[in-house]
Amino acid sequence: MLVGDAERRAAETDLREHYAAGRLTVGELEGRLERVHAARTESDLRDALRQLPAASLPTLRLRDTRWRSLATQYAVVNAVCVLVWLFSDAQSDFWPKWVFLGTLIVFVRRVARGRASSRSA
């Protein structure tokens, strides 16, 4: 079956998400994008997307800019700090507030940077 521009754009978006998740190198991305742009049939598109998971799953990579993954990282780091505070000496000053503040700043900057780069792509 022949494919149109909408299907090619969807496949291109999928490839860029896989690249952002670290599943593809720059060279692999470029080669697969060339195949997507030259694709005329559904089998050509499937070939360009071969060996990649069908749905993009959130990762915990440090450079991942998707907000769900960043929110997970933020929650995990802060939960660990609160647990350390609770099990060490919960009567002392609540020092995890500084970790909350620092990680919140990093979280907001990464989300903003991720949105800016997705607009330019």
N, C-alpha and C positions, 0 to 999 in steps of 0.2 A: 504494500500500500504506500502511496506517495505521501510525503510529509510537507507541511507548509512552514512559513516563517515562525509561527507561534510555537510549533513543536521544537524547532531549532533553538529558539530563545529559551524555552524551558530546559532543554538539554544543556545549553550553555550555562544557565543558572545553576543547574545541578553540578556541573563540573567545577564551577567556581566555588561552590559550597564544599565539595570534596577537597579542593585545593586548600581552602581556608581551614579545614579540619585536619590537614596534614596527610591526606591519603594520596596526594599526587605531588610530584615535583613540578617545577616551572616548565621543564622540557616536556614532561608528560602532558601537562595542561595544554600547552601550545599545540602539541601534536593532535590531541583529542579535539581541541577546538577547531582545528583545520578540518578534521574529519566531519565534525558536526556541521560546519558551514558548507561542506561539499555534499552532505547527505541528501539523497533523493528519496530514500525509502525508510520505512521503520526499522528494517534490519540494519541499515547503515547507522542509524542512531543507536540501536542496541549495541552494535559493535563498538561505537565510540565510548559507550558507558559500561563496557564489559568489565567484570571483576570488581565492580564497585557496589556497595550496598544500595538497595533501592531507596531507602529513606535515610536522610541525614540525621544522625543521632548526635546529641550534645556531647562534647568532649571536655576534658579537664586540662587541655593544653594551655600553657601559660600565655600564648599569644592568641588564643581564641577570643574573638570579639563578639560572639553572639551573646545576647543579654542573659539567656537562661543559664548558659554555662558559667558566665561571670557571676551571676547571682548564686549559683551553687558553690563556686569557689569562695565567695564572700561569706556565705552562711557557714561553710565548713571551718574556715579559719577562725571566725568569731566564736563558733560553738566550742572549738577546742580551747580557745583562750578563756572562755567563761568556765568550762569544766576544770581547767587548771586552777583558776581562781577559787572555785568552789571547794576543790579537794585540797588546796594548800592552806589557805587561811581566809575564809570568807568574811571574817570580821574586819579585815584591813580595807583600805581604800579600794574602790572598784576600778582597778587599773585597766581592765579590758576596754573601758570607754575610749582610751587612746588608740587601741587597736581598731575599734569600731570606726573611729574618725579617720584614721589612716587608710584603712581598707575601703571606706566609703569614697574617699577622694580618688583612690586608684580605680575603683569600680566606675564612678561617674566619668572619669577621663577616658577609660577604655571604651565604654559604651558610646560616648560622644565621638571618639576617634573611629570606632567601627561604623557608626552611622554615616560619618563624613566620607569614609572610604567606600561604603556601599553606594552612596549617591554618585560618586565620581566614576564608579565602575560601569 
